[in-house]
Amino acid sequence: MATASAEAGRGQACWNVFPAEWVERLRSKYSQPLVALELLESPEGFEDVLGVISGNDILQTALLRGRLQALRNQLAVKRKIVQSQVNARFKKPRLPVHQSDSSRAQETFAVAANALVPFIRKRGKSGLGRSLLAVEDDPDILESRERERWVEVLSTYIIDAQLPVVSLIEGSEDRRQAWRRVFGARRAKTLRNRARSFKHYRMWLETVRGLAWPSRVSDVTDFLEERSKDGCGFSVPGELLAALSVLESVGRVHMRDRFSSDETVKAVVQSITEELQGRAAPRRPAKLYTMAMLIALEIHVLDEDASLFSRIIAWVISLQHWTAMRADDVQWLDPGRMTLTDSGLSGVLRRTKTTGPGRRAREVPVYVGREVSLSGNDWLQVGLALFKMPEVYWERMYFLPFPSADWTGGVKKHLSPEMLNVCIKRVLAELSVPQRGEHAWVKSSMSLLPQELLPYWSGHSARHWLPSWAATLGVSKPDRDFLGRWQAGAHESNEYIVTSREVVHRVQMQVVEGAAVGHSGIDERPLLNELQEFANTRGVSFARGAARHRVWRTNDSGHRALLLGFPLDYEHITEGLDVEAALEVIVEDEDGLDPDVSCFPYWVSISRRSQFRRLHAKDKCRIMPWSVFRAEGFRSVDSANADAWCKTCWKKVSCEEASASQEVSSSGSSSSTELEEPEQEMGVSLLHQRELGERYRSVALFSSIADTRADARTALRAEVTVADNADGRAAVAGLVAAWQSCYDMADQERRLKAEAHVLGLPKPLPLNDRMGMRHALERVVGALEEKDEPSSTYLALKLEEVEAGELRAAVLDEVTSVSDEVNAQFQSSVDSSGWLRLVKERKKAKVSATSEELRQRLRLECHAFLMLAARFRTKPWFVDLRVQDFTKHVDYVLGDKIFLLQMSRPDGASGTQSVNPSWALLLGFEHRLRKEAYKRACRDNRDISTTLAEVRTDAALKETYFVGPLALELASRGSSSTAPPPPAKWPRLQDHVPGAEASAKGKGGKGRGKGGKSSLRIGYPSARGFVFSSTPDGRQICYAYNNGTCKGDCGRVHVCQLCLKPHPRKSCKLQKDKGGAEDNQPN
C-alpha cells in the first residue's frame, strides 16, 4: 500500500507541471504524464496535445496555442527531472517475490524472468530495439514482429473510422489473428509507409474537421492543398492516395464510396504532384562505382594483411555489382545454397523487393561466371573460402553476421542493411589505388578514396552497375532484364534457371572482355568528371580525387581498355556439386505450384472452394498455372480427369487441328470445329467433345461411324468413357442426338456438292471456313468493310480453282464484293433428251469505268488471295504474298508507263503530250498481265508476288499487248484528230447535280438552250454559273493550271473546272459554250 501510494504521489507531481484545468483531459487521453511531455517535443505531437486540451474546438485551439507554446518553453528543465524519475523504475526492474524452497530456486527464477520479458519488449519502440532483443535474429521473425506492429496501428485507424470490416472481425474468436489476416500479404514496409502517410492526414482531419474518417471529397482535397502550400514533397499526394486505398480495401468500403477511386481526388492528386515535381529539385540517381574501385575490391579480397571481415565485405560488394543486388537483398541470400563450380558461383535469393512469399516469384537465382574478373585475380573462389570459415559461418537464416569488435570474425547477430552500408563505407576507405603487375593488378601504398568522397556512393550504386555497362556495350534489353532478375516470374522455374544462367554468364563475360580488351562504347570520363565536381565541393584536389581512378589505356584501335588481367587463369574445381542440384528455385503464387506443370502439354486448374477441375492446353489461354489455387500437369486428355474444358483452349486446339487437317487433305470438307455446334446444342460435355475431336476431324467423318441410331449408340459407348448410371445414359443420348444432327448435315452437304457438280457451279463454301479466312485477313489489313470483302460466290470459285491446281485470272466484273449483292438466278432450258433443267446464272458486277473502281476491284482480288493463303498455308503460290504486291501492280498500270504515258508533240513543238490510251486497251492489258502471272505461278509452282513483278518487266509482253495495239489506235485516230478523253476520275456534273444536264438543253432536250435560263448551266461565269472549285471528294482544283500558269508544285488537283477531266479549262470543248453563253447574258 505504501509503495502504491508513493507511485501515485510521484505521478501526481508529474501532472502538476500542467495547469489544473488541463490535467483531467490529459489524463483521459494519456496514461502517463511523460507521454504528453514527450509529444510536446515534435510539431505533430504538439498538435495532438493541443487538440486534447481544446476538445478539438477551433476557437479554443487558437486561444490555447500560445499558452501551450509558453509552457513547452518552460519545461526544458522540468522534463529532465521527470524523465529521470520515470527511468529510475525501468533501469532496475524488480522481480516478483515468489515463495519457494532452495530445491526449486532455478524454476522460480525462470518463472520470474519470463514474467519480465513482456515488460521489456513493451519498452522497445524501434525496429533496432526489437532486433537487439531477438536471440538469433531470424529475418523472418523480425519481419513478422514489425508487421504486427503496423497492423495494430492501421487497425486502430479502421476501428476509429468504424469501417464495415470492424463488424465482421468483432464476431471472430481471435480478433488479433483476424486483423493480421485481413491485411493480406502486404509486407511490413508497405504497411509502415501507409501508416505514416495516413498519420499526418488523420491529425489534420481530427483537428480541423473533428472527424476520424473523411466524409466528403473536400476533406481529402483541402488537406492536399494545404500540404502543397506548405511545400511538401511531390510524393506526398500519391502516398496519401495509396494509404486511403489500403484502408478502404481492408475496411471493405464499397467501390462507389471509396475516395481513392474517386476521379476528382485522382485528378487533384495528379495536378498537385505535377506542380510539386516542377518545383522540386531534380532527383539524384545512384552513382556508379569506377572501374578502379572494382579492381581494388578484388585485390582487397586477396589481401592477407586486411582483416577477415573486411575481406568478406569486399567480396560481398563485388557480388552485388556482378549480380545487380541492392544492399537490402544481401541478407536474403541463402548461405547454405551458395555453391561454386566450374561454370561459376550460384546462389538463391529467398526474398527481394519484388519477390518472396506471396509474390509471383518466390525465389530467384543469382549467378557469377567463373571467369569474371577485372583484376586477373580469382577473387570469387578466395572470397567464398573466406565466407565458409568457422569464424563467420554457421547455420543461420541470414547471409552476413554482425562483425566482431576487431573485425576478425562475426557474432551471432543480424547485420541490418543500414549497418551493412556502414561496413561498406569502412571497406571503401581501406582500398588502395590499383597498379599494374606482370599478369594481374596489385595494390599500391596509396589510398584510393579520401573520407570526404565516401558519401558520393549509396546502397543502390551496385544495383545499376552491370546493366549500365551492358547497355554501353550494346547488350539488348531482353538480355539486360535477366541481370536484375526483372524477368523472374515471367517464365516457369526450370526454363528461367537454364535461360537466366546462360544469359547472365554471357553478358558478364561480354562486359569483362569489353573492359579488358576495349570497346568503342567505353568512356568513363563523364563519371570521373562528376566525381571531381563532387570532390571540389568537399575541398578534395584532383590529385587526391579523380586522378587516382585513371586505370584506362588505349588499344591499337584507339578504344579505351584495361589491357591486363584477361582472360582469368583459375584453378578448375573437381569436387564441386552440379549447379542444377544446388539450385531449387521456386516460382509460384502464394498458394503453391508444382514446378513440373510446365513440362506437360495439358494441365488442370483446381479451384480453392469447390475443387472444380478445368482442363487447359499449354500456352493456349491467358490463365497461367501460377495464378490458380493448384495446378496439375498431364500427358494426355484421358488421364486429366477434368470436369470441363477451358473454352479458349478448346477453340484454339480445335482450330489448329482443323488447319492441320486442311493442309493434308484438300477435299474441302468442313473442319472439326463444326462438330462443336451440334455437340454443344445437344449438351455433350467438354471432355467428350475433346475425345471425339481427337479422332474425328470433320462432320462427314463423324457421321460415317454408323448408319442407324442403334449402331451409333453402340459405337459411341465404345468410343467415350461413360458411367453405367443415369448420368451415363444421358451422356450417351446427347452423343447420339449430336450424331444424328451431324449425319443430316453431312447428307445435305453431299447433295449440294453433287448438284453444284452437275450444274457446273462451284462447290458451296462452308460458313466456318469463310469466317476463319476472314479473321485471318483482318489480322493483316484490319477491319473490313463490305466493299473490301470478297463475296462468298467469288471465294468459292477461287477455292475450287486452287483445289483443281489451275488458277484463272478473272475479268474484273467477275471480282465481286459482299456489297455488290451478286445473287444467283435460275434459268430454265430444255436439253436434247427433253428434260427441263434449271441452271443458276450469276450476275456480273459493274464494269470498272474509273481508275478508283479499278483499284477497288484489284484490292478485292488481293484480299481474296490473302484469304486463300490463310486456308492453304503450304501452297507455294501464296507464300510471302502481301497487299503491297497488288498495290505495285495497279500503280504500274495507272502510272506514267501505261495510263499516263507521254509522247513528243506531233507538230515538232517542245514538250510532251499525253497519249491517253483507251480504257478498253488499259483493262485488256491489265488482265493479260494477271493472266500471265497466274499461269507462270501454276506452271512453275512459284509465288504470285514474284511472277507479278516479272510480268511488269517483261518487254515482249508489253510490246505485244500494249505498245502494238496503242500504235494502231493512234493511227486510227488520224493526224488531226485528238485523242479520246480518258475516263473521269470522278463522276460528271449530272451525276451529283440533279437536273444539270437537262437544264443545259433546249426544248425537248435538243440544242443548247437560251443563256441565262438556269443558274446551273455549264459555261456561265463563276459568280453566276456552275464552275467547279473543288473535286467531289473535297480537294481544291488549281485555278492556275486552268489558266496555264501553274508551275506544278501547288499541291492542288490539276483537272478541268468544267468537266473534271485531266486537261486545262482553256482546252475544254465546253469553253466555246461558255463564250457563247457570256455573249447572250443581258447587260
HUZI-V736348 format. One line per field, one symbol per residue. burial: I if it has 24 or more other ideal C-beta (glycine too) atoms within 12 Angstrom, else O. A space follows every 10 residues. Layout:
burial = ???
//
This chain:
burial = OOOOOOOOOO IOOIIOIIOO OIOOIIOOOI OOIIIIIIII OOOOOIIIII IIIIOIOOOO IOOIOOOIOO IIOOIOOIIO OIIOIIOOOO OOOOOOOOOO OOOOOOOOOO OOOOOOOOOO OOOOOOIOOI IOIIOOIOII OIIOIIIIII IOIIIOIIIO IOIOIIOOIO OOOOOOOOII OIIOOIIIOI IIIIIIIIII IIIIIIIOOO OIIIOOIOII IOIIOIIIOO OIOIOIIIII IIIIIIIIII IOIOOOOIII OIOOIIOIIO OIIOOIOOOO OOOOOOIIII IIIIIIIIII IIIOOIIIII IIIIIIIIII IIIIIIIIII IIIIIOIIII IOIIIIIIII IIIIIIOOII IIIIIIIIII IIIIIIIIII IIIIIIIOOO OIIOOIIIII IIIOOOIOII OIIIIIIOII IOIIIIIIII IIIIOOOOOI IIIOOOOIII OOIIIIIOII IIIIIIIIII IIIOIOOOII IIIIIIIIIO IIIOIIIOII IOIIIIIIII IIIIIIIIIO OIOIOOIIOI IIOIIOOOOI OOOIIIOIII IIOOOOOOOI IIOIIIOIOI OOOOOOOOIO OIIOIIIIIO OOIIIOIIOI OIIIIIOOOO OOIIIIIIOI IOIIIIOIII IIIIOOIOOI OIOIIIOOII IOIIIIIIIO IIOOOOOIII IIIIIIOIIO OIOIIIIIII IIIIOIIIII IIIOIOOOOO OIIOIIIOII OIOOOOOOOO IIOIIIIIII IIIOIIOOII OOIOOIOOOO IIIIIIOIII IIIIOIIOOO IOOIOOIIII IIIIIIIIII IIIOOOIIII OIOIIIIIOI OIOOOOOOOO OOOOOOOOOI OIOOIOOIII IOIIIIIIII IIIIIIIIII IIOOIIIIOO IIIOIIOOII OIIIOOOIII IOOOOOOOOO OOOIIIIIIO IIIIIIIIII IIIIIIIIOO OIIIIIIIII IIOOOOIIOO IIOOOIOOII OOOOOOOOIO IIIIIIOIIO OOIOOIOOII OOOOOOOOIO IOOIOIIIII OOOOIIIIOO IOOOOOIIIO IIOOOOOOOO OOIIIIIIII IIIIIOIIOI IOIIOOIOOO OOO
//
